[in-house]
Amino acid sequence: MPCVVHTLQLVVNIVHKEASVKRLIDRVRLLVMLFRKSSVATEQLLHLSGLTLIKDCPTRWSSTYLMITRLIDLKDSLTQVADTMGWDSLLPSEWQRLTALRDLLLPFAEHTQMLQSDTMSLSLVVPALLDLSAHLSEFPQAQGSSHKDISSLAKKMKANLDQRFSCFLNPSDSKFSPLATAACFLDPTVSADAFIGIDDEHIQDLLSRAEQYIAQMVSSVRMQEDAVEHQGGDEECEEQEPHAK
């Protein structure tokens, strides 16, 4: 199985391959670096907002999202300091596109934070992937005719997510494993919301594969236990510790 969080970041990295979106991110990055290199601007921004800007880092998960979110949160203070310093800030249209990009990346950042924690369970993987897939499907419709490049990016991310995680989400894939779906089905804290009563053919297909997998595993274990018990009944041997199940 692939590392789920690392593979999610590979999907997110598609944003850097979309030319128009990459130009916007580069514009943001230059503005952040301009502020961070100036102690005067940093001090003024800290005085106005109590926060500083965040620079993204290729080796840090969700860093692009964190950089964009902090910039949007400090928009008013940042614009005020930029005017004082005589610097150009972002255009109104760029702020709008940046907000749309943040909304696109938000669920990825949230699921990354959850799945990388020490308490993460395999049962959370499939619900997270289904939620992200639904988010990417609905995002272009929510945007309408505005920000067509970001809507197009969402469609590309959806196709890439489906391809990379077919081993979890596509029962017809040659590498499909029902283990993650079975783990979700057996976890009462998530199965009710993810599977039970959901009238969706794809989800019901996953649920069916999970039930078949669990039944096969239980049947195999019972056969092994019966064989052990039968062998123990035919042979007389010294008393031993009970066989661990």
C-alpha positions as CSV (number, residue, x, y, z in Angstrom):
1,M,0.0,0.0,0.0
2,P,1.2,3.5,-0.7
3,C,1.8,6.1,2.1
4,V,-1.5,7.8,2.1
5,V,-0.4,11.3,3.2
6,H,2.6,11.4,0.9
7,T,0.4,10.4,-2.0
8,L,-2.1,13.1,-1.1
9,Q,0.7,15.7,-1.3
10,L,1.6,14.4,-4.8
11,V,-2.0,15.2,-5.8
12,V,-1.7,18.7,-4.2
13,N,1.6,19.3,-6.1
14,I,-0.4,19.5,-9.3
15,V,-1.1,23.1,-8.4
16,H,2.5,24.0,-9.3
17,K,2.0,22.5,-12.8
18,E,-0.9,24.7,-13.8
19,A,0.7,27.7,-15.5
20,S,-1.8,30.4,-14.4
21,V,-2.0,29.1,-10.8
22,K,1.8,28.7,-10.6
23,R,2.2,32.4,-11.6
24,L,-0.2,33.4,-8.8
25,I,1.7,31.3,-6.3
26,D,5.0,32.8,-7.5
27,R,3.5,36.3,-7.1
28,V,2.5,35.4,-3.5
29,R,5.9,33.9,-2.8
30,L,7.8,37.0,-4.0
31,L,5.5,39.2,-1.8
32,V,6.1,37.0,1.3
33,M,9.9,37.0,0.7
34,L,9.9,40.8,0.3
35,F,8.2,41.2,3.7
36,R,10.4,38.7,5.4
37,K,13.6,40.3,4.1
38,S,12.6,43.7,5.6
39,S,12.8,43.9,9.4
40,V,10.9,47.2,9.2
41,A,7.9,45.7,7.3
42,T,8.0,42.6,9.5
43,E,7.9,44.8,12.7
44,Q,5.0,46.9,11.3
45,L,3.0,43.8,10.3
46,L,3.7,42.2,13.7
47,H,2.5,45.4,15.4
48,L,-0.7,45.6,13.4
49,S,-1.7,41.9,13.4
50,G,0.5,40.1,15.9
51,L,1.5,37.7,13.2
52,T,4.1,37.3,10.5
53,L,3.9,35.8,7.0
54,I,4.8,32.2,6.3
55,K,7.0,31.1,3.5
56,D,6.2,27.7,1.9
57,C,8.7,24.9,1.9
58,P,8.8,22.0,-0.6
59,T,9.5,19.4,2.2
60,R,6.7,20.6,4.5
61,W,3.3,19.1,3.9
62,S,0.5,21.7,3.2
63,S,3.0,24.5,3.3
64,T,1.6,26.2,0.2
65,Y,-1.9,26.2,1.8
66,L,-0.4,27.6,5.0
67,M,1.4,30.4,3.2
68,I,-1.8,31.4,1.3
69,T,-4.0,31.2,4.3
70,R,-1.8,33.4,6.4
71,L,-1.5,36.0,3.6
72,I,-5.3,36.1,3.3
73,D,-5.7,36.4,7.1
74,L,-3.4,39.4,7.1
75,K,-4.7,41.0,4.0
76,D,-5.7,44.4,5.5
77,S,-2.6,44.7,7.7
78,L,-0.4,43.6,4.8
79,T,-1.9,46.1,2.4
80,Q,-1.5,48.9,4.9
81,V,2.2,48.1,5.5
82,A,2.8,47.7,1.7
83,D,1.4,51.2,1.1
84,T,3.6,52.6,3.8
85,M,6.7,50.9,2.3
86,G,5.7,51.9,-1.3
87,W,5.4,48.3,-2.4
88,D,2.8,46.8,-4.8
89,S,0.3,44.4,-3.2
90,L,-1.9,41.9,-5.0
91,L,-4.7,43.1,-7.3
92,P,-8.3,42.6,-6.2
93,S,-8.7,39.9,-8.8
94,E,-5.6,38.1,-7.5
95,W,-7.0,38.2,-3.9
96,Q,-10.2,36.6,-5.2
97,R,-8.4,33.8,-7.1
98,L,-6.2,33.3,-4.0
99,T,-9.2,32.8,-1.9
100,A,-10.6,30.2,-4.3
101,L,-7.3,28.4,-4.3
102,R,-7.3,28.3,-0.5
103,D,-10.8,26.8,-0.5
104,L,-9.7,24.2,-3.0
105,L,-6.7,23.2,-0.8
106,L,-8.4,23.4,2.6
107,P,-9.8,19.8,2.8
108,F,-6.4,18.4,1.8
109,A,-4.7,20.3,4.6
110,E,-7.3,19.1,7.1
111,H,-7.2,15.5,6.1
112,T,-3.3,15.6,6.0
113,Q,-3.3,16.9,9.6
114,M,-5.6,14.1,10.7
115,L,-4.0,11.2,8.8
116,Q,-0.4,12.1,9.9
117,S,-1.3,12.1,13.6
118,D,-0.1,9.4,16.0
119,T,-3.7,8.3,16.6
120,M,-4.5,7.8,12.8
121,S,-6.2,4.6,12.0
122,L,-6.5,2.7,8.7
123,S,-10.3,3.0,9.1
124,L,-10.1,6.8,8.4
125,V,-8.4,6.4,5.0
126,V,-11.4,5.6,2.8
127,P,-13.7,8.2,4.3
128,A,-11.0,10.8,3.8
129,L,-10.5,9.8,0.2
130,L,-14.2,9.8,-0.5
131,D,-14.6,13.2,1.0
132,L,-11.8,14.7,-1.0
133,S,-13.1,13.1,-4.2
134,A,-16.6,14.6,-3.6
135,H,-15.0,18.0,-2.8
136,L,-13.1,18.0,-6.1
137,S,-16.2,17.0,-8.0
138,E,-18.3,19.7,-6.5
139,F,-15.7,22.5,-6.6
140,P,-16.1,23.5,-10.3
141,Q,-19.9,23.7,-9.9
142,A,-19.5,25.9,-6.8
143,Q,-17.2,28.3,-8.7
144,G,-19.4,28.6,-11.7
145,S,-18.0,30.6,-14.5
146,S,-15.4,32.4,-12.3
147,H,-11.8,31.3,-11.9
148,K,-12.0,28.7,-14.7
149,D,-8.3,27.9,-14.3
150,I,-8.8,26.8,-10.7
151,S,-11.9,24.9,-11.6
152,S,-9.9,23.1,-14.3
153,L,-7.2,22.4,-11.7
154,A,-9.8,20.8,-9.5
155,K,-10.8,18.4,-12.3
156,K,-7.2,17.4,-12.9
157,M,-6.6,16.8,-9.2
158,K,-9.8,14.6,-9.1
159,A,-8.5,12.5,-12.0
160,N,-5.1,12.2,-10.4
161,L,-6.5,11.3,-7.0
162,D,-8.7,8.6,-8.5
163,Q,-5.7,7.2,-10.4
164,R,-3.3,7.2,-7.5
165,F,-5.8,5.8,-5.0
166,S,-7.4,3.2,-7.2
167,C,-6.0,0.5,-4.9
168,F,-8.4,1.8,-2.2
169,L,-11.3,3.1,-4.2
170,N,-11.7,1.1,-7.4
171,P,-12.7,-2.6,-6.9
172,S,-12.0,-3.3,-10.6
173,D,-8.4,-2.2,-10.3
174,S,-5.9,-5.1,-10.4
175,K,-4.1,-3.8,-7.3
176,F,-7.3,-3.1,-5.3
177,S,-7.2,-4.1,-1.7
178,P,-10.3,-4.2,0.4
179,L,-8.3,-4.0,3.7
180,A,-8.8,-0.3,4.2
181,T,-12.6,-0.5,3.4
182,A,-12.9,-3.4,5.8
183,A,-11.2,-1.5,8.5
184,C,-13.6,1.4,8.0
185,F,-16.6,-1.0,8.0
186,L,-15.5,-2.5,11.4
187,D,-14.9,0.9,13.0
188,P,-18.3,2.0,14.4
189,T,-17.0,5.6,14.9
190,V,-16.8,6.1,11.1
191,S,-18.7,3.3,9.3
192,A,-22.1,4.8,10.1
193,D,-21.3,8.0,8.3
194,A,-19.2,6.5,5.5
195,F,-21.2,3.4,4.5
196,I,-24.4,2.6,6.3
197,G,-27.5,3.9,4.6
198,I,-25.6,5.7,1.8
199,D,-27.5,5.2,-1.4
200,D,-24.5,5.3,-3.8
201,E,-23.6,2.4,-6.1
202,H,-19.8,3.0,-5.8
203,I,-19.9,3.1,-2.0
204,Q,-22.2,0.0,-1.8
205,D,-19.8,-1.8,-4.1
206,L,-16.9,-1.0,-1.7
207,L,-19.1,-2.1,1.2
208,S,-19.8,-5.4,-0.5
209,R,-16.1,-6.1,-1.1
210,A,-15.4,-5.3,2.5
211,E,-18.0,-7.8,3.7
212,Q,-16.7,-10.5,1.4
213,Y,-13.1,-9.9,2.6
214,I,-14.1,-10.1,6.3
215,A,-16.1,-13.3,5.6
216,Q,-13.2,-14.9,3.9
217,M,-10.8,-14.0,6.7
218,V,-13.1,-15.3,9.3
219,S,-13.7,-18.5,7.4
220,S,-9.9,-19.0,7.0
221,V,-9.3,-18.5,10.7
222,R,-12.1,-20.9,11.7
223,M,-10.6,-23.6,9.4
224,Q,-7.2,-23.2,11.0
225,E,-8.7,-23.4,14.5
226,D,-10.7,-26.5,13.6
227,A,-7.6,-28.1,12.2
228,V,-5.6,-27.3,15.4
229,E,-8.5,-28.7,17.6
230,H,-8.8,-31.8,15.5
231,Q,-5.0,-32.5,15.7
232,G,-5.1,-31.9,19.5
233,G,-7.9,-34.5,19.9
234,D,-6.1,-37.2,18.0
235,E,-2.8,-36.9,19.9
236,E,-2.2,-37.3,23.6
237,C,0.5,-35.0,24.8
238,E,1.6,-33.2,27.8
239,E,-0.4,-30.3,29.0
240,Q,0.5,-27.1,27.2
241,E,-0.4,-23.4,27.3
242,P,-3.7,-22.6,25.5
243,H,-3.1,-21.8,21.9
244,A,-3.3,-18.0,21.3
245,K,-6.1,-17.0,18.9
